[in-house]
Amino acid sequence: MTDSLVLRTSKTIKHFRIINKLSQEKLAEKAGLDRTYISGIERARRNITLDSLDKIITALEVDKKAFFEYVLQEAVDDISDK
């Protein structure tokens, strides 16, 4: 699962959450989601719906293009690490 889209997306969410100095609880509150759901997503234990992803990106106040560029960069980094 090291190169899965789920894992790359979870790393990206955590990255932007930390940069924005948000706890999982605060992010969940802003996104209208449960904190345990955010935790499961960040640990790549939960598959995220597109609706929830949209809510999270909006709560992170990150441009969607920037978010997905970071996800793609994670994919490139995974490939170059192999």
C-alpha positions as CSV (number, residue, x, y, z in Angstrom):
1,M,0.0,0.0,0.0
2,T,3.0,2.3,0.0
3,D,2.2,3.8,-3.4
4,S,-1.6,3.8,-3.2
5,L,-3.7,6.8,-3.9
6,V,-5.3,6.4,-0.5
7,L,-1.9,6.7,1.2
8,R,-0.7,9.6,-0.9
9,T,-4.0,11.5,-0.2
10,S,-3.8,10.8,3.5
11,K,-0.2,12.1,3.6
12,T,-1.3,15.2,1.8
13,I,-4.2,15.9,4.2
14,K,-1.9,15.5,7.2
15,H,0.8,17.7,5.6
16,F,-1.6,20.6,5.0
17,R,-3.3,20.1,8.4
18,I,0.1,20.4,10.2
19,I,1.1,23.4,8.0
20,N,-2.2,25.1,9.0
21,K,-1.5,24.3,12.7
22,L,-4.8,22.4,13.0
23,S,-5.4,19.5,15.3
24,Q,-7.4,16.6,13.9
25,E,-10.3,17.7,16.1
26,K,-10.2,21.3,14.8
27,L,-10.0,20.0,11.2
28,A,-12.9,17.7,11.8
29,E,-14.9,20.5,13.3
30,K,-14.2,22.8,10.4
31,A,-15.1,20.1,7.9
32,G,-18.2,18.9,9.7
33,L,-16.8,15.4,10.1
34,D,-15.8,13.2,13.1
35,R,-12.3,13.4,14.5
36,T,-12.0,9.6,14.4
37,Y,-12.8,9.7,10.7
38,I,-10.0,12.2,10.1
39,S,-7.6,10.0,12.1
40,G,-8.6,7.0,10.0
41,I,-8.1,8.9,6.8
42,E,-4.6,10.2,7.9
43,R,-3.6,6.7,8.8
44,A,-4.9,5.4,5.5
45,R,-7.2,3.1,7.3
46,R,-10.4,4.6,5.8
47,N,-11.3,5.2,2.2
48,I,-12.4,8.8,1.8
49,T,-15.4,9.8,-0.2
50,L,-15.1,12.6,-2.7
51,D,-17.6,14.6,-0.8
52,S,-15.6,14.3,2.4
53,L,-12.4,15.1,0.6
54,D,-14.0,18.3,-0.8
55,K,-15.0,19.2,2.8
56,I,-11.5,18.6,4.1
57,I,-9.8,20.5,1.3
58,T,-12.2,23.4,1.9
59,A,-11.6,23.3,5.7
60,L,-7.8,23.3,5.1
61,E,-8.2,26.4,3.0
62,V,-6.0,25.0,0.4
63,D,-6.5,25.5,-3.4
64,K,-7.8,22.3,-4.9
65,K,-5.2,22.4,-7.6
66,A,-2.4,22.8,-5.1
67,F,-3.8,19.9,-3.1
68,F,-3.8,17.6,-6.0
69,E,-0.4,18.7,-7.2
70,Y,0.9,17.7,-3.8
71,V,-0.8,14.3,-4.1
72,L,0.9,13.8,-7.5
73,Q,4.2,14.9,-6.1
74,E,3.9,12.2,-3.5
75,A,3.4,9.7,-6.3
76,V,6.5,10.9,-8.1
77,D,8.5,10.8,-4.8
78,D,7.3,7.2,-4.2
79,I,8.4,6.1,-7.7
80,S,11.8,7.8,-7.4
81,D,12.4,6.2,-4.0
82,K,12.1,2.7,-5.6
